Amino acid sequence: MRSTRAAIRPHLPLLVLLLGTAVLYLYRLGDSGWANAYYSAAAQAGATSWKAWFFGSSDASNAITVDKTPASLWFMGLSARLFGVNAWAVLVPQALMGVGSVWLLHATVKRTSGEAAGLLAGAVLALTPVAVLMFRFNNPDALLVLTLVAAAYCAVRATESASWRWLALAGVAVGLGFLAKMLQAFLVLPALGLVYLLAAPTTWGRKALHLTGALGAVVVAGGWWVLAVELVPASERPYIGGSQGNSVLELALGYNGLGRLTGDEVGSVGGGAGGGWGGTGWARLLGSEMGGQIAWLLPTAVILLIAGWWAGTRGDRVGLGLWGGWLLVTGGVFSFMNGIIHAYYTVALAPAIGGLVGTGAVALWRRREDPVAAAALSGAVAVTALQCYLLLLDWSSPLAIAVLVLGLVAAIGLFLPRVAPVVVVVPVALVAVLLGPGAYSVATAATPHSGAIPSAGPAGAGMGGMPGGGGPGGGGQGDGGRATRQGTTGGQSAGVDGAGRGDGGARQGGAGMGGGGGMGGLLNAPTPGAGLTALLQEDAASYDWPAAVIGSNNAAGYQLAAGVPVMALGGFNGTDPAPTLERFQQHVADGRVHYLIAAQMMRGESGSDDAHRIGEWVAENFTAATVDGATVYDLTARAQR
């Protein structure tokens, strides 16, 4: 028994960290329901059809895929197959990925800078509000973070002994990250490659050879699925959502690739350079959209990167170079990209911030007798306290004041060690640094979040008082975390009347999305009433698609409620040419689609208009009925003219 206790005792702090993280990420997880219904519907489809699972289809009859590579859906789909299609089955995989990310970050930082640095880094990641949000949500970002932290761990192991095997594993992890969220995974490659090139103990020739092999591993691990999809005839697979030419490569390089940088994203409702996604520049990370998500320790991380490099050992510098390069490249892209960007993307910065804080703080602490190191450490705590004060002020001014006071007291104690003993100063400093983001993270976990654009924080968080003019609850979030923004600047109102009769984009008409659940649309899924749900389920086995509707979120709401495949006309934005009007007419003639449900959707400035043309054709040729407030057309019965 004593030997068991002795074996466990050194690992107890890590066990406490991981257990606390698991509780935070799993607490009342089901309250968010389907969270992002778009991905939940795809997980439901994957739990029903292996073909839908492999391709990442939105529905089990494989009309169209989601507009991402499907790796995150593979985990959700398998979970739903094992435990049934429910909120917990969909969301738990992401929570476990969060615990895994904290564990891997601890292990990575520990190898370069020791146990204390690893624990602090893990705690910072676990308590970053946007990390709490995304590890309790079903977007692909959770898997992206896990794979990238795994890549960092493998790269550190490779750098220690110039191991080509570990470096190849880092490449595999990045490739898997590509299968989660495409080109965003590649933003860490410069940091991983540069650290290995500068620090691995071998010749330059071998380093170049090893890096070439690792890039090959990236291509193989990320490219096998792309190759498989491209080799399957288009007639034998679902349409690739988000593309205009039914191509994964187009999706990866265009809409989800270079288009995000330039703003020229064909098919986006905010298409065109600029896209209406706000001003660019480094201040974006501190502003109203992103500040409350990620900025709590961001200035501190920069300070500790610089000061830690001066104070640290060779191992510390390897870690600082890795996390600093990660932060610089990824943060720079987020700051200056002109295309679609949402505040929750910043979860990709959380591991780098955690790594810099843990590594830099411990490096300075080791040299705390040096006045310069003491001043840098003291300044970092003071800056953290001030930043947290600004972020908390509109949500809880008493907490904001408490954090500021604790931080200033700790900063004085660190700079003047004779004022207070270490056993007092260190705990006060840790509380001052982690209390602000920790409280905001707990509030995030206690608030249900759903919709396409989630935002960390409690319901009704303030919108003022932050650097850049917004509060921590910004980002278009409201109503208990439900995303409420229904489009983007530069979009055109949908010319939809009933099932889709156009008026040139002059107004947004159309029937309501169903009783009890409110409207659907671009960003939110509708909740249909019992009558409409029963109508879709009636004789559903006789049709490939018991219903069709413009837009993937609209389709997801009906599909999740009725448990039957619903065709998403035009994909996520309603601007994909899938299906074309002619192909949909053939589906109707073949008796493959039963109903079309009226929908309200934005009409984009670029991309296909087929989905709206389908709506117009149906409205002109079939008779409308109203069920639970929604306009429904029976496509098996032509209108009598």
VEXDREN-2710 file (C-alpha; in Angstrom, 1 decimal):
% VEXDREN-2710
k/r/px/py/pz
1/MET/0.0/0.0/0.0
2/ARG/2.8/2.4/0.9
3/SER/4.6/1.6/-2.4
4/THR/1.4/2.4/-4.3
5/ARG/1.0/5.7/-2.5
6/ALA/4.6/6.6/-3.2
7/ALA/4.2/5.8/-6.8
8/ILE/1.0/7.9/-7.1
9/ARG/2.2/10.9/-5.1
10/PRO/4.5/12.4/-7.8
11/HIS/1.7/12.3/-10.3
12/LEU/-1.0/13.6/-7.9
13/PRO/-0.9/17.2/-9.2
14/LEU/-1.4/16.1/-12.8
15/LEU/-4.2/13.7/-11.8
16/VAL/-5.9/16.6/-10.0
17/LEU/-5.5/18.8/-13.0
18/LEU/-6.9/16.2/-15.4
19/LEU/-9.8/15.3/-13.1
20/GLY/-10.7/19.0/-12.7
21/THR/-10.5/19.5/-16.4
22/ALA/-12.8/16.6/-17.0
23/VAL/-15.3/17.9/-14.5
24/LEU/-15.2/21.3/-16.1
25/TYR/-15.6/20.0/-19.6
26/LEU/-18.3/17.4/-18.8
27/TYR/-20.4/19.3/-16.3
28/ARG/-24.0/19.5/-17.6
29/LEU/-22.7/18.9/-21.1
30/GLY/-26.1/17.8/-22.3
31/ASP/-27.6/21.3/-21.6
32/SER/-26.3/22.5/-25.0
33/GLY/-28.5/20.0/-26.8
34/TRP/-27.3/19.4/-30.3
35/ALA/-24.9/22.4/-30.0
36/ASN/-24.0/22.9/-33.6
37/ALA/-26.8/21.1/-35.3
38/TYR/-25.0/21.2/-38.6
39/TYR/-22.4/18.8/-37.4
40/SER/-24.8/16.8/-35.1
41/ALA/-26.9/16.0/-38.2
42/ALA/-23.8/14.8/-40.0
43/ALA/-22.9/12.6/-37.0
44/GLN/-26.5/11.2/-37.1
45/ALA/-26.1/10.4/-40.7
46/GLY/-22.7/8.7/-40.1
47/ALA/-24.3/6.6/-37.3
48/THR/-26.8/5.3/-39.9
49/SER/-24.7/5.0/-43.1
50/TRP/-21.1/4.0/-43.3
51/LYS/-20.9/5.8/-46.6
52/ALA/-22.1/9.0/-45.0
53/TRP/-19.6/8.4/-42.2
54/PHE/-16.7/8.1/-44.5
55/PHE/-17.5/11.2/-46.7
56/GLY/-18.9/13.4/-43.9
57/SER/-22.3/13.6/-45.5
58/SER/-25.0/15.9/-44.1
59/ASP/-27.7/13.2/-44.5
60/ALA/-27.7/9.4/-44.7
61/SER/-28.8/9.4/-48.3
62/ASN/-25.6/11.2/-49.2
63/ALA/-26.8/14.3/-51.1
64/ILE/-24.0/16.6/-49.9
65/THR/-21.1/16.7/-47.4
66/VAL/-20.3/19.2/-44.7
67/ASP/-17.9/21.9/-45.8
68/LYS/-15.0/20.5/-43.9
69/THR/-12.9/17.3/-44.0
70/PRO/-14.7/14.7/-41.8
71/ALA/-12.2/13.5/-39.2
72/SER/-14.1/15.1/-36.2
73/LEU/-17.3/13.6/-37.6
74/TRP/-15.7/10.1/-37.5
75/PHE/-15.4/10.3/-33.7
76/MET/-18.9/11.7/-33.3
77/GLY/-20.4/9.2/-35.7
78/LEU/-18.8/6.2/-34.0
79/SER/-19.9/7.4/-30.6
80/ALA/-23.5/7.8/-31.9
81/ARG/-23.4/4.3/-33.3
82/LEU/-22.3/2.9/-29.9
83/PHE/-24.4/5.0/-27.6
84/GLY/-27.3/6.2/-29.7
85/VAL/-27.9/9.6/-31.4
86/ASN/-28.1/12.0/-28.5
87/ALA/-26.4/15.1/-27.2
88/TRP/-24.0/13.3/-24.9
89/ALA/-22.8/10.9/-27.6
90/VAL/-22.1/13.8/-29.9
91/LEU/-20.4/16.1/-27.4
92/VAL/-18.4/13.8/-25.1
93/PRO/-15.7/13.0/-27.7
94/GLN/-14.8/16.7/-27.8
95/ALA/-14.6/16.9/-24.0
96/LEU/-12.3/13.9/-23.9
97/MET/-10.2/15.5/-26.6
98/GLY/-9.9/18.6/-24.3
99/VAL/-8.6/16.5/-21.4
100/GLY/-6.2/14.8/-23.8
101/SER/-5.0/18.1/-25.1
102/VAL/-4.3/19.3/-21.5
103/TRP/-2.4/16.1/-20.8
104/LEU/-0.3/16.3/-23.9
105/LEU/0.5/20.0/-23.4
106/HIS/1.7/19.2/-19.8
107/ALA/3.8/16.3/-21.2
108/THR/5.3/18.5/-23.9
109/VAL/6.2/21.5/-21.6
110/LYS/7.5/19.1/-18.9
111/ARG/10.1/17.7/-21.3
112/THR/11.6/21.1/-22.0
113/SER/11.1/23.0/-18.7
114/GLY/10.0/20.7/-15.9
115/GLU/7.0/19.5/-14.0
116/ALA/5.9/22.9/-12.6
117/ALA/6.0/24.5/-16.1
118/GLY/4.0/21.6/-17.5
119/LEU/1.3/21.9/-14.8
120/LEU/1.0/25.7/-15.2
121/ALA/0.8/25.3/-19.0
122/GLY/-1.9/22.7/-18.7
123/ALA/-3.9/24.8/-16.2
124/VAL/-3.8/27.8/-18.5
125/LEU/-5.1/25.8/-21.5
126/ALA/-7.8/24.1/-19.3
127/LEU/-9.0/27.5/-18.0
128/THR/-8.9/29.5/-21.3
129/PRO/-12.6/30.4/-21.9
130/VAL/-12.6/29.6/-25.6
131/ALA/-11.0/26.2/-24.9
132/VAL/-13.8/25.5/-22.4
133/LEU/-16.3/26.5/-25.0
134/MET/-14.9/24.4/-27.9
135/PHE/-14.1/21.3/-25.9
136/ARG/-17.8/21.4/-24.8
137/PHE/-19.0/21.9/-28.4
138/ASN/-19.0/19.8/-31.6
139/ASN/-17.1/21.9/-34.1
140/PRO/-13.9/20.4/-35.6
141/ASP/-11.6/22.7/-33.5
142/ALA/-11.4/20.3/-30.6
143/LEU/-9.8/17.6/-32.7
144/LEU/-7.6/20.2/-34.5
145/VAL/-6.1/21.4/-31.1
146/LEU/-5.6/17.8/-30.0
147/THR/-3.7/16.8/-33.1
148/LEU/-1.6/20.0/-33.1
149/VAL/-0.5/19.6/-29.5
150/ALA/0.3/15.9/-30.3
151/ALA/2.4/17.2/-33.2
152/ALA/4.2/19.6/-30.8
153/TYR/5.0/16.7/-28.4
154/CYS/6.4/14.6/-31.2
155/ALA/8.5/17.5/-32.5
156/VAL/10.0/18.0/-29.0
157/ARG/10.8/14.3/-28.7
158/ALA/12.4/14.5/-32.2
159/THR/14.5/17.5/-31.3
160/GLU/15.9/15.9/-28.2
161/SER/17.6/13.1/-30.1
162/ALA/17.3/14.1/-33.8
163/SER/14.8/11.2/-34.2
164/TRP/13.3/11.0/-37.7
165/ARG/10.7/8.7/-36.4
166/TRP/9.3/11.2/-33.9
167/LEU/9.5/13.9/-36.5
168/ALA/7.5/11.7/-38.9
169/LEU/4.9/11.2/-36.2
170/ALA/4.7/15.0/-35.8
171/GLY/4.0/15.1/-39.5
172/VAL/1.3/12.4/-39.2
173/ALA/-0.4/14.4/-36.4
174/VAL/-0.4/17.6/-38.5
175/GLY/-1.9/15.6/-41.4
176/LEU/-4.7/14.3/-39.2
177/GLY/-5.2/17.9/-38.2
178/PHE/-5.7/18.7/-41.9
179/LEU/-8.5/16.1/-41.9
180/ALA/-10.1/18.0/-39.0
181/LYS/-9.9/21.5/-40.4
182/MET/-7.9/21.6/-43.6
183/LEU/-5.2/24.2/-44.1
184/GLN/-5.4/25.8/-40.6
185/ALA/-3.5/22.8/-39.3
186/PHE/-0.5/23.8/-41.4
187/LEU/0.0/27.1/-39.5
188/VAL/2.1/25.3/-36.9
189/LEU/4.5/23.8/-39.5
190/PRO/6.9/26.8/-39.6
191/ALA/7.4/26.6/-35.8
192/LEU/7.8/22.8/-35.7
193/GLY/10.3/22.8/-38.6
194/LEU/12.4/25.8/-37.5
195/VAL/12.8/24.4/-33.9
196/TYR/14.0/21.1/-35.3
197/LEU/16.2/22.7/-37.8
198/LEU/17.9/24.9/-35.2
199/ALA/18.0/22.6/-32.2
200/ALA/18.2/19.0/-33.3
201/PRO/21.7/17.5/-32.5
202/THR/22.7/16.3/-35.9
203/THR/24.1/17.5/-39.2
204/TRP/22.3/20.0/-41.4
205/GLY/22.1/17.4/-44.1
206/ARG/20.3/15.0/-41.9
207/LYS/18.0/17.7/-40.6
208/ALA/17.0/18.6/-44.1
209/LEU/16.4/14.9/-44.9
210/HIS/14.3/14.3/-41.8
211/LEU/12.2/17.4/-42.4
212/THR/11.6/16.3/-46.0
213/GLY/10.4/12.9/-44.7
214/ALA/8.1/14.6/-42.2
215/LEU/6.5/16.7/-44.9
216/GLY/5.9/13.5/-46.8
217/ALA/4.2/12.1/-43.7
218/VAL/2.0/15.2/-43.6
219/VAL/1.0/14.7/-47.2
220/VAL/0.3/11.0/-46.7
221/ALA/-1.7/11.4/-43.4
222/GLY/-3.7/14.3/-44.7
223/GLY/-3.9/13.4/-48.4
224/TRP/-5.1/9.8/-48.4
225/TRP/-8.7/10.8/-47.8
226/VAL/-8.5/13.5/-50.4
227/LEU/-7.1/11.1/-53.0
228/ALA/-9.8/8.5/-52.2
229/VAL/-12.6/11.1/-52.6
230/GLU/-11.1/12.4/-55.9
231/LEU/-10.9/8.9/-57.3
232/VAL/-14.5/8.0/-56.6
233/PRO/-16.7/9.0/-59.5
234/ALA/-18.9/12.0/-58.7
235/SER/-22.0/9.9/-59.4
236/GLU/-21.0/7.4/-56.7
237/ARG/-20.4/9.9/-53.8
238/PRO/-22.1/12.9/-52.2
239/TYR/-21.4/16.4/-53.6
240/ILE/-18.5/18.1/-51.8
241/GLY/-20.2/20.8/-49.8
242/GLY/-18.6/24.3/-49.8
243/SER/-17.2/23.9/-53.3
244/GLN/-18.6/25.1/-56.6
245/GLY/-17.0/22.3/-58.7
246/ASN/-17.6/19.2/-56.5
247/SER/-13.9/19.1/-55.5
248/VAL/-12.1/18.6/-52.2
249/LEU/-9.0/20.3/-53.5
250/GLU/-11.1/23.3/-54.5
251/LEU/-12.6/23.4/-51.0
252/ALA/-9.3/23.1/-49.3
253/LEU/-7.4/25.7/-51.4
254/GLY/-10.4/28.0/-52.0
255/TYR/-13.3/28.5/-49.7
256/ASN/-11.4/27.0/-46.7
257/GLY/-7.9/28.0/-47.8
258/LEU/-6.6/31.0/-49.6
259/GLY/-10.1/32.5/-49.7
260/ARG/-9.9/32.9/-45.9
261/LEU/-6.8/35.1/-46.3
262/THR/-8.0/37.2/-49.2
263/GLY/-11.7/37.3/-48.6
264/ASP/-12.4/36.1/-52.1
265/GLU/-14.6/33.1/-51.0
266/VAL/-16.8/32.0/-53.9
267/GLY/-20.1/30.8/-52.4
268/SER/-19.9/32.8/-49.2
269/VAL/-22.9/35.0/-48.4
270/GLY/-20.4/37.7/-47.6
271/GLY/-18.4/37.0/-50.7
272/GLY/-15.8/39.5/-52.1
273/ALA/-12.6/40.8/-50.8
274/GLY/-13.0/42.1/-47.3
275/GLY/-16.2/40.2/-46.8
276/GLY/-17.4/42.4/-43.9
277/TRP/-15.4/40.5/-41.3
278/GLY/-14.1/43.6/-39.4
279/GLY/-10.8/45.5/-39.3
280/THR/-7.5/43.7/-39.4
281/GLY/-4.4/44.2/-37.3
282/TRP/-2.9/42.8/-34.1
283/ALA/-5.6/44.6/-32.0
284/ARG/-8.2/42.2/-33.4
285/LEU/-7.1/39.6/-30.9
286/LEU/-7.8/42.0/-28.1
287/GLY/-11.0/43.5/-29.5
288/SER/-14.7/42.9/-28.9
289/GLU/-14.9/39.7/-31.0
290/MET/-12.0/37.9/-29.6
291/GLY/-10.8/39.5/-26.3
292/GLY/-13.0/37.5/-23.9
293/GLN/-12.2/34.3/-25.7
294/ILE/-8.4/34.3/-25.7
295/ALA/-6.8/37.6/-24.6
296/TRP/-6.7/37.0/-20.8
297/LEU/-3.0/35.9/-20.8
298/LEU/-2.1/36.9/-24.3
299/PRO/0.0/40.1/-23.5
300/THR/1.6/38.1/-20.6
301/ALA/2.6/35.3/-23.0
302/VAL/4.4/37.8/-25.2
303/ILE/6.3/39.3/-22.2
304/LEU/7.3/35.8/-20.9
305/LEU/8.4/34.8/-24.4
306/ILE/10.9/37.6/-24.5
307/ALA/12.0/37.5/-20.8
308/GLY/12.0/33.7/-20.7
309/TRP/14.3/33.6/-23.7
310/TRP/16.8/35.7/-21.8
311/ALA/16.5/33.8/-18.5
312/GLY/15.9/30.3/-19.7
313/THR/18.0/27.2/-20.4
314/ARG/18.5/25.6/-23.7
315/GLY/15.4/23.4/-23.1
316/ASP/13.4/26.4/-22.2
317/ARG/14.4/28.1/-25.5
318/VAL/13.3/25.1/-27.5
319/GLY/9.9/25.3/-25.9
320/LEU/9.7/29.1/-26.2
321/GLY/10.7/28.9/-29.8
322/LEU/8.1/26.3/-30.5
323/TRP/5.2/28.0/-28.7
324/GLY/6.3/31.5/-29.8
325/GLY/6.5/30.5/-33.4
326/TRP/3.0/28.9/-33.1
327/LEU/1.6/32.0/-31.5
328/LEU/3.2/34.4/-34.0
329/VAL/2.2/32.6/-37.2
330/THR/-1.3/31.6/-36.1
331/GLY/-2.0/34.8/-34.3
332/GLY/-0.7/36.8/-37.3
333/VAL/-3.0/35.0/-39.7
334/PHE/-6.0/35.5/-37.5
335/SER/-5.1/39.2/-37.1
336/PHE/-4.7/40.0/-40.8
337/MET/-7.0/37.5/-42.7
338/ASN/-9.7/39.2/-44.7
339/GLY/-12.1/36.3/-45.1
340/ILE/-14.5/34.5/-42.9
341/ILE/-13.2/34.4/-39.3
342/HIS/-15.1/33.7/-36.0
343/ALA/-13.9/34.4/-32.5
344/TYR/-13.9/30.7/-31.5
345/TYR/-11.1/30.1/-34.1
346/THR/-8.7/31.5/-31.4
347/VAL/-8.9/28.2/-29.5
348/ALA/-5.9/27.3/-31.7
349/LEU/-3.8/29.9/-29.8
350/ALA/-4.6/28.5/-26.4
351/PRO/-1.9/25.8/-26.3
352/ALA/0.8/28.3/-27.4
353/ILE/-0.3/30.8/-24.7
354/GLY/-0.3/28.0/-22.1
355/GLY/3.2/26.8/-23.2
356/LEU/4.7/30.3/-23.2
357/VAL/3.2/31.1/-19.7
358/GLY/4.3/27.9/-18.2
359/THR/7.8/27.9/-19.7
360/GLY/8.5/31.6/-19.3
361/ALA/7.2/31.9/-15.8
362/VAL/9.3/29.0/-14.5
363/ALA/12.4/30.1/-16.3
364/LEU/12.1/33.5/-14.6
365/TRP/11.3/32.0/-11.2
366/ARG/14.5/30.0/-11.3
367/ARG/16.5/33.3/-11.6
368/ARG/14.2/35.3/-9.3
369/GLU/17.3/36.5/-7.3
370/ASP/18.3/38.5/-10.3
371/PRO/16.5/41.9/-10.2
372/VAL/15.8/41.9/-13.9
373/ALA/14.1/38.5/-13.7
374/ALA/12.2/39.5/-10.6
375/ALA/11.0/42.7/-12.4
376/ALA/10.0/40.8/-15.5
377/LEU/8.0/38.2/-13.5
378/SER/6.4/40.9/-11.4
379/GLY/5.5/42.9/-14.5
380/ALA/4.0/39.9/-16.1
381/VAL/1.7/39.3/-13.1
382/ALA/0.7/43.0/-13.0
383/VAL/-0.1/43.0/-16.8
384/THR/-2.2/39.9/-16.4
385/ALA/-4.1/41.5/-13.5
386/LEU/-4.8/44.6/-15.5
387/GLN/-5.9/42.7/-18.6
388/CYS/-8.2/40.5/-16.6
389/TYR/-9.6/43.6/-14.8
390/LEU/-10.5/45.1/-18.2
391/LEU/-12.1/41.9/-19.5
392/LEU/-14.1/41.3/-16.3
393/LEU/-15.2/44.8/-15.6
394/ASP/-18.6/44.7/-17.4
395/TRP/-19.4/41.3/-16.3
396/SER/-18.5/41.4/-12.6
397/SER/-16.9/44.6/-11.3
398/PRO/-16.3/43.2/-7.8
399/LEU/-14.4/40.2/-9.3
400/ALA/-12.5/42.5/-11.6
401/ILE/-11.4/44.7/-8.6
402/ALA/-10.4/41.6/-6.6
403/VAL/-8.3/40.2/-9.4
404/LEU/-6.6/43.6/-9.9
405/VAL/-5.8/44.0/-6.2
406/LEU/-4.5/40.4/-5.8
407/GLY/-2.4/40.8/-8.9
408/LEU/-0.8/44.1/-7.7
409/VAL/-0.1/42.6/-4.3
410/ALA/1.5/39.5/-5.9
411/ALA/3.5/41.7/-8.3
412/ILE/4.9/43.7/-5.4
413/GLY/5.7/40.5/-3.5
414/LEU/7.6/39.1/-6.5
415/PHE/9.6/42.2/-7.0
416/LEU/10.3/42.7/-3.3
417/PRO/10.7/39.2/-1.9
418/ARG/11.3/40.5/1.6
419/VAL/7.8/42.0/1.8
420/ALA/6.1/38.6/1.9
421/PRO/7.3/34.9/2.1
422/VAL/7.3/32.8/-1.0
423/VAL/4.7/30.4/0.4
424/VAL/2.3/33.4/0.3
425/VAL/3.3/35.2/-2.8
426/VAL/3.2/32.2/-5.2
427/PRO/-0.3/31.1/-4.4
428/VAL/-1.6/34.7/-4.5
429/ALA/0.1/35.2/-7.9
430/LEU/-1.4/32.0/-9.3
431/VAL/-4.9/33.0/-8.1
432/ALA/-4.5/36.4/-9.6
433/VAL/-3.4/35.0/-12.9
434/LEU/-6.0/32.2/-13.2
435/LEU/-9.0/33.6/-11.3
436/GLY/-10.3/35.8/-14.1
437/PRO/-10.2/33.3/-17.0
438/GLY/-11.2/30.6/-14.5
439/ALA/-14.3/32.4/-13.4
440/TYR/-15.2/33.2/-17.0
441/SER/-14.6/29.6/-18.0
442/VAL/-16.9/28.3/-15.2
443/ALA/-19.6/30.7/-16.4
444/THR/-19.0/29.4/-20.0
445/ALA/-19.5/25.8/-18.8
446/ALA/-22.6/26.7/-16.9
447/THR/-24.2/28.4/-20.0
448/PRO/-25.8/26.3/-22.8
449/HIS/-24.3/27.2/-26.2
450/SER/-25.7/26.4/-29.6
451/GLY/-25.8/27.7/-33.1
452/ALA/-23.1/28.1/-35.7
453/ILE/-21.1/30.9/-34.0
454/PRO/-20.7/30.1/-30.3
455/SER/-18.9/32.5/-28.0
456/ALA/-17.4/31.9/-24.6
457/GLY/-18.9/33.5/-21.5
458/PRO/-22.1/33.7/-19.5
459/ALA/-25.5/34.7/-20.9
460/GLY/-25.8/38.4/-21.3
461/ALA/-22.2/39.3/-20.8
462/GLY/-21.5/43.0/-21.3
463/MET/-20.3/44.5/-24.6
464/GLY/-18.2/47.4/-23.3
465/GLY/-15.1/48.0/-21.4
466/MET/-12.6/45.9/-23.3
467/PRO/-9.6/47.1/-25.3
468/GLY/-11.1/47.7/-28.7
469/GLY/-14.5/48.6/-27.5
470/GLY/-16.3/45.4/-26.7
471/GLY/-17.0/43.1/-23.8
472/PRO/-16.1/39.6/-23.2
473/GLY/-19.4/38.3/-24.4
474/GLY/-19.0/39.7/-27.9
475/GLY/-18.9/37.8/-31.1
476/GLY/-22.5/37.9/-32.0
477/GLN/-23.6/35.7/-29.0
478/GLY/-26.7/36.1/-27.0
479/ASP/-29.7/34.3/-25.6
480/GLY/-27.8/31.9/-23.4
481/GLY/-25.0/31.4/-25.8
482/ARG/-27.2/30.9/-28.9
483/ALA/-25.7/32.5/-32.0
484/THR/-28.0/35.2/-33.2
485/ARG/-26.2/36.8/-36.1
486/GLN/-28.0/35.6/-39.3
487/GLY/-25.7/36.7/-42.0
488/THR/-22.8/39.0/-42.9
489/THR/-22.2/42.4/-44.3
490/GLY/-22.2/42.2/-48.0
491/GLY/-24.8/39.5/-48.2
492/GLN/-28.0/40.0/-50.1
493/SER/-31.5/39.5/-48.7
494/ALA/-33.0/36.3/-49.9
495/GLY/-35.7/36.6/-52.5
496/VAL/-37.7/33.8/-50.9
497/ASP/-41.4/33.8/-50.8
498/GLY/-43.0/30.7/-49.5
499/ALA/-40.9/27.8/-50.8
500/GLY/-38.5/30.1/-52.7
501/ARG/-40.3/32.4/-55.1
502/GLY/-37.7/35.1/-55.9
503/ASP/-38.1/38.8/-56.1
504/GLY/-34.5/39.7/-57.1
505/GLY/-33.3/39.8/-53.5
506/ALA/-35.4/42.7/-52.5
507/ARG/-36.7/41.3/-49.3
508/GLN/-36.5/38.3/-47.0
509/GLY/-39.9/36.6/-46.9
510/GLY/-41.0/33.1/-46.5
511/ALA/-42.8/31.0/-44.0
512/GLY/-41.8/30.4/-40.4
513/MET/-39.6/27.5/-39.5
514/GLY/-42.0/25.6/-37.3
515/GLY/-43.8/25.9/-34.0
516/GLY/-42.0/26.0/-30.7
517/GLY/-38.5/26.4/-31.9
518/GLY/-38.5/29.7/-33.8
519/MET/-36.8/30.5/-37.0
520/GLY/-34.1/28.6/-38.8
521/GLY/-31.8/30.2/-41.4
522/LEU/-28.2/30.5/-42.1
523/LEU/-26.8/30.0/-38.6
524/ASN/-29.4/28.3/-36.5
525/ALA/-31.4/25.2/-36.9
526/PRO/-35.3/25.2/-36.6
527/THR/-37.1/23.0/-34.1
528/PRO/-40.2/21.7/-35.9
529/GLY/-43.5/21.0/-34.1
530/ALA/-44.9/17.5/-33.5
531/GLY/-47.2/17.6/-36.4
532/LEU/-44.5/18.5/-39.0
533/THR/-42.1/15.9/-37.4
534/ALA/-44.8/13.2/-37.7
535/LEU/-45.5/14.2/-41.3
536/LEU/-41.8/13.8/-42.3
537/GLN/-41.7/10.4/-40.5
538/GLU/-44.8/9.1/-42.2
539/ASP/-43.9/6.6/-45.0
540/ALA/-40.3/7.9/-44.8
541/ALA/-38.8/4.6/-45.9
542/SER/-40.4/5.0/-49.3
543/TYR/-38.1/8.0/-50.1
544/ASP/-34.4/8.7/-50.2
545/TRP/-35.2/12.1/-48.8
546/PRO/-38.5/12.5/-47.0
547/ALA/-37.9/16.3/-47.2
548/ALA/-35.7/18.9/-48.8
549/VAL/-35.0/22.5/-47.7
550/ILE/-32.6/25.3/-48.6
551/GLY/-29.6/25.5/-46.3
552/SER/-27.8/22.9/-44.2
553/ASN/-28.8/24.3/-40.8
554/ASN/-32.5/24.3/-41.8
555/ALA/-32.1/20.7/-43.0
556/ALA/-30.3/19.7/-39.8
557/GLY/-33.1/20.9/-37.6
558/TYR/-35.7/18.8/-39.4
559/GLN/-33.4/15.8/-39.8
560/LEU/-32.5/15.6/-36.1
561/ALA/-36.1/16.0/-35.0
562/ALA/-37.6/13.4/-37.4
563/GLY/-34.6/11.1/-37.6
564/VAL/-34.9/10.9/-41.4
565/PRO/-32.6/12.1/-44.2
566/VAL/-33.3/15.7/-45.3
567/MET/-31.7/17.1/-48.4
568/ALA/-29.8/20.4/-47.8
569/LEU/-30.4/22.3/-51.0
570/GLY/-27.3/24.5/-51.8
571/GLY/-25.3/23.3/-48.8
572/PHE/-24.4/25.4/-45.8
573/ASN/-24.9/28.8/-47.4
574/GLY/-27.4/27.7/-50.0
575/THR/-25.0/28.7/-52.7
576/ASP/-23.5/25.3/-53.7
577/PRO/-24.8/23.9/-57.1
578/ALA/-26.1/20.8/-55.4
579/PRO/-28.4/19.7/-56.7
580/THR/-28.9/21.6/-59.9
581/LEU/-32.5/22.5/-60.7
582/GLU/-32.5/19.8/-63.5
583/ARG/-31.2/17.1/-61.1
584/PHE/-33.7/18.0/-58.4
585/GLN/-36.5/17.8/-61.0
586/GLN/-35.3/14.4/-61.9
587/HIS/-35.3/13.3/-58.3
588/VAL/-38.9/14.5/-58.0
589/ALA/-39.9/12.7/-61.2
590/ASP/-38.2/9.5/-59.8
591/GLY/-40.2/9.8/-56.5
592/ARG/-37.0/10.2/-54.4
593/VAL/-38.1/13.4/-52.5
594/HIS/-41.4/13.7/-50.7
595/TYR/-41.7/17.3/-49.4
596/LEU/-40.1/20.6/-49.8
597/ILE/-40.2/22.9/-46.7
598/ALA/-40.1/26.7/-47.1
599/ALA/-37.0/28.4/-45.7
600/GLN/-35.6/31.8/-45.2
601/MET/-32.0/32.1/-46.4
602/MET/-29.6/34.8/-47.4
603/ARG/-28.8/35.1/-51.1
604/GLY/-25.1/35.5/-51.6
605/GLU/-23.3/37.6/-54.2
606/SER/-21.4/34.7/-55.5
607/GLY/-21.8/31.0/-56.0
608/SER/-24.8/29.0/-57.4
609/ASP/-28.4/30.2/-57.3
610/ASP/-29.8/26.7/-58.0
611/ALA/-31.3/26.2/-54.5
612/HIS/-33.4/29.4/-54.9
613/ARG/-34.4/28.4/-58.4
614/ILE/-35.5/25.1/-57.1
615/GLY/-37.7/26.9/-54.5
616/GLU/-39.2/29.1/-57.3
617/TRP/-39.9/26.0/-59.4
618/VAL/-41.6/24.2/-56.6
619/ALA/-43.7/27.2/-55.6
620/GLU/-45.0/27.5/-59.2
621/ASN/-45.8/23.9/-59.7
622/PHE/-46.9/22.4/-56.3
623/THR/-49.6/23.3/-53.8
624/ALA/-48.6/24.8/-50.4
625/ALA/-49.9/23.6/-47.1
626/THR/-49.2/25.0/-43.6
627/VAL/-48.1/22.5/-40.9
628/ASP/-47.1/23.8/-37.5
629/GLY/-46.5/27.3/-39.0
630/ALA/-44.2/26.0/-41.8
631/THR/-45.0/26.0/-45.5
632/VAL/-44.7/22.5/-46.9
633/TYR/-45.1/21.3/-50.5
634/ASP/-45.9/17.7/-51.3
635/LEU/-43.8/16.9/-54.3
636/THR/-45.8/13.8/-55.2
637/ALA/-48.8/15.9/-56.1
638/ARG/-48.7/18.6/-58.8
639/ALA/-50.7/21.7/-58.3
640/GLN/-54.0/21.9/-60.3
641/ARG/-53.6/24.9/-62.6
END
